[in-house]
């Protein structure tokens, strides 16, 4: 069995061809797609966070709204860029969203990827410390967030408070007592996957990573997952970690699918640079008739290693079509691969 969810980047565009022409369209349709995915039997609704872009940005109002409209499906991010985050304020937002959803939040965080503006985190009031890179700063913010999630008091109470205080140092509220075990790290390299394992975070491995060996993407990603699990075991954590991968997968079952994605039948890995020093490999898209798709996916070593698969959806094509994309995988592909 494998958990199957969707991942939306939440694009919008004023183009007449787009079904999401405004931020309101994207936000409201994200909620509706999560409701539809739950009804179809999918396991997760995940959202990407980008700043300074016509995409989803502030995740917690959306996560809370999805939580209020659904009852079973996991609700998550993949990922929140921690370079932009105040960990203390994030504790309050995350705790509230998790409690509204009945503790269904699966919160993916990371150091982030190249953004739309230069050093965008500076506009949010953040600056790397002396000798620190922006990536180091993102990981530092993550460590503070993880520590605060333990729910320990740290703030000296006012001797003359407006309302009575409990004894001892005070913590931020509300705290979700179980959220700490549902934090995921989006790792772009083997080293950061190992770091995440040591800190007890689940692993989100995306459709790109540092090209560390020159091998096919899915082989490198499988090796990353294996290194993560070995580090987890060595760290001595008691629980079993979770691992997700994301893929663009389209079962061509009708004329719409063939018109939109038939040209991607022979997709290949791509090479690019996420910064001037980092060569990255991007995983290919899958698009084929279900019988062909099943055979292709059997060969993907990283999907085989993961317990959770996130299907990246073309959200600008609208809720109905994206629900169809999810249903096609659940119906025509997942059972044959033993995922259902």
Protein Blocks (a to p, Z undefined) as FASTA:
>chain_A
ZZdddddehiacfbfkbcblbfklmmmmmmmmmmmmmmnopabdcddddehiacdfblml
mmmmmmmmpmkbccddddddfklpcfklmmmmmmmmmmmnoopaccdddebjadfbehkl
lmnopacdehiafklmmmmmmmmmmmmmnopafbdcdfbbfbdcdehjdddddddfklmm
mcccddfbfklmmmmmmnopacdddfbdcdfkopafklmmmmmmmmmmmmmmmnopabdc
dddddddddddfbfklmmmmmmmmmgccddddfbfklccdddddddddfklmmmmmmmmm
klmmpmbdcddddfknojklmmmmmmmmmmmmmmmnopZZ
